[in-house]
Amino acid sequence: MGGSNETTIAGLRMHVSGGEVHVHDDSHSLKFSKKVEDFKSEVKDVLDDSQFGSNNPDGIMIIEADKGANLCIGRHNKNVFAFLLGTSSIKSQLDSFIKGC
């Protein structure tokens, strides 16, 4: 479908094309694009335990896209997860929801 080395991880379709890593969240029509070298370096940093600190192994780090949506990689209880950050805020929707709880 895309470029080389295509794979799907946690619902995100990833591939390499034209020297860039592309990550697609097809269900939300979001796309992340970053140079391969920069992507590899930043993901390695996120996966490095020292980035989160031994006292707080949980957290989310954002990898800024060269183009498109930003990629969020998080950790919780030694599990790693990822998602693309949409451009619209859901604050008002969450506020409306909690008022009805």
N, C-alpha and C positions, 0 to 999 in steps of 0.2 A: 504494500500500500504506500508506504513512505520510502525512506532511503534504506541504507544498510543497517544491519544489526537490529532489526525491529523486534521489539518484545513488548509485552504488556505486564505491568507491575501495579498491583492494587487498583486496577481499572484505568490506569494511565498508559497510553500507548506511546512508546519511546522509540526513536530511531535517530540515525546520524544521516545528515544530508548537507552537502556543500560545506563541510567543515564546521557544521553546527549540530548541536543536539536539539532535537525537537521533542517536546513532551506535549501530548494532546489529551485533554479531557473531553472526549467526544460527546459525552452526555450533557455537558454544559457549554459546548462550543468554545472552549478555551484552548489556547496554544502558548507554550513557552518556547523561547529560542535563545540559545547561548553558544558561544564558541566552545568547541570540544575541550580544549585545554583548560579554559576557565571553569567549565562545568565539572570536569574531573577533579580539579583542585578543590573547588568549593564543596563538592559532595564528600570528598575524603575528609575535609575539615569537619563537616557536620557529623560524620560517622566516628570521628576521633573522640574517645571518651573524655579527653581533657577539655574539649570545647564546652562541655556542660558542667564540668566540675564534679568531684566525687561526692560532695554533699548534696548536690541537686542534679541527679542524672536525667531528670525530665525537662523537657522544654521544646520550643519550636524555633528553628532558624529559617530565615527567608533568603533564598537565592534570587537576587535581582535579575530579571530577564534582560537580554539585549533588546528583545522585541517581544511584546505580548505580555501575558499574565506572569506573575512571579510564582516561583516554585517554593512551597513550604515543605520542609522535612522536619518531622518531630520525633521525639522519643518519649516513651512512657513505659515504666517498668521493663526496661531493656528491649521493648518492641520498637521498631522503627516504622513510621507511616509517612505518607506524602500526599499532597494535594496541590492543585493550582489555585491561586488566590484570585477570585473574581474581582471585577472593578467596582461593583456596586455594594454599598453597605447594607447590611440587613438589620441595623440597629433599630429602626422604627418598627420593623416587623416583629423583632424579638420583644420590644417594649409593649406592643399591642398584645402579643401572646401572653406575657406574664401578667398583664392587667386582667386577663380573662381566667387566670388560674385560680 
